[in-house]
């Protein structure tokens, strides 16, 4: 479903591109007494929230592609393209059909992938990992473990399987016969994962990391990717490894974790996006999109407003200081008068 949404969201790009190329004169539909042109459609839809978001994304991706596109290789683009295609086909979809529905070709979709990767490259170019970032990553880090898993749909079934295992049942055999995890069942449930793995539910990982080699867990309840349906997993730990107290052997992994944390930090990504857009000197020519970059680009007006605010703050502080000095002098004068009177 996620991949379908990614491709479907690309549809509006085609509309805006068509409007730009044809000057809006191309007919969408004709009827007795009139026509509906691309220009008509554009004017009708350009103020919608989806159109505003699409144009904002187009601007951001275009600017980042111009600056960081050189850092993206054709190999990376192809790998991402193949990954999306494989995912859609595994879900039973037809990749070519979804491209057509989104108004895309393989070439235009690869161009969008390149822009998306250029955006990521731009963000990464601004990342500076500190010792504090590494310590934060270390706190939740666990090295890769080797295990076997059996996943089923109900708690009763999981309890029955656990009983069979306690009675000497073969874990690999039961996994092949009963596990609903199709990616591991055919190999007897064998799996490798660490604290950052996204293919294993958080609850399952946390329980697994507490197991000793050879130990089998109780059924672990977790919510699947949809967020609605629960699954029950039994884990057999094959090879666990404590991380110890020395970060040095895992510095590469920790840097990657810290980098991923930055890339998902909304404050960081917005700050970088704002800097790059401001440097690109983006000008909005259509009033319908005049606020599309609000909060992302520092305009002359916002700069003046900021300077004015700082000036007012400085003047206010200066006046307050003068007032305190004046009050202090008055008190000092009054004190001297009293002493003179005595």
Secondary structure, 3 states (H helix, E strand, C coil): CHHHHHHHCCHHHHHHHHHHHHCCCCEEEEECCEEEEHHHHHHHHCCCHHHHHHHHHHHHHHHHHHHHHHHCCHHHHHHHHHHHHHHHHHCCCCHHHHHHHCCCCHHHHHHHHHHHHHHHHHHHHCCCCCHHHHHHHHHCCCCCEEEEEEEECCHHHHHHHHHHHHCCCCHHHHHHHHCCCHHHHCCCCEEEECCCCCCCCHHHHHHHCCCCCCCECCCEEEECCCCCCEEEEEEEEEECCCCCCCCHHHHHHHHHHHHHHHHCCHHHHHHHHHHHHHHHCCCCCCHHHCCCCCCCCCCHHHHHHHHHHHHHHHHHHHHHHHHHHHHHHHHHHHHHHHHHHC
